[in-house]
Amino acid sequence: MELTNLAIQASLSCNWKEAIKLNLQILRSESNDIDALNRLAKAYLQVGEKTKAESAYKRTLKIDKFNTIATKGLDSIKNFHGRPAITSQPRILSSAFLEEPGTTKTVSLTRLGDSKTLGKLQPGDEVKLVAREHCVSVTSLSDHDYLGRLPDDLASKLRSFLKAGNTYQVWIKSVDVIGKPQAKQAVKIFIKELHRSTKYRHTPSFPSTEKLTYAAFTPPELIHSEKPDVSTPEEDIESLGLSEDKGDPDSDSDNLPQPMPSDDD
């Protein structure tokens, strides 16, 4: 599993100290990785490192001044008192966000709803699918606020599944709306099939359309001549030039890797 996926899983599993280490490793090679900076900030906040969290969020906004997650993160820090209680929700999401061929799909919504409504969303928020006459809408779970629609080709298929009794669980995967014109706003959701109706018990909701190639059956050593990276996380962190306190894994991050200059600077 690639480093980014490991970092995501560490966060979703509430393994915050591991998340800090992994995201620092990512930032060592790509200092402008906004997603890694935001994950790092959240992990710092969860272990009580308010100042470091604020620094990471501000670095995100230096790269992307309209970044929704960082903007909300800084707002949450203003009301932050102590170390927040860890709920069971991230543990549920840690398995829910795993891609499973045929039963999961990441989708970009179309015909998005009101920007103010979308601006309240956070990655990990649960939402729901609603089958309409000619489309499938996505609404908030509690207030039933309209968020957007599924693309027409997917909606035409899922409408039949939903009406037949298929059930799905849906979460917000990413939100990018604040400060952007409507044409450039984006909301992605993650859909997971929970139950198939009797009518469609042998029909996967999201069949794979990828064609297998000969390379897929060729041993990796015959395709790639590069040697695998066998360095340990400790070696990677050392190469960042950061001192590591063995008693507290998150103390190795007093100084974040400096971002590359952005056009806004």
Buried (B, 14 or more C-beta within 10 A) or exposed (E): EEBBEBBBBBBBBBBBBBBBBBBBBBBBEBBBBBBBBBBBBBBBBBBBBBEBBBBBBBBBBBBBEEBBBBBBBBEBBEEBEEEEEEEEEBEBBBEBBEEEEEBBBEBBBBEBBEBEBBBEBEBBBBBBBBBEEEBBBBBBEEEEBBBBBBBEEBBEBBBBBBEEEBEBBBBBBBBBBBBEEEEEBBBBBBBBBEEBBEEBEEBEBBEEEEEEEEEEEEEEEEEEEEEEEEEEBEEBBBEBEBEBEEEEBBBBBEEBBEBEEEEEE
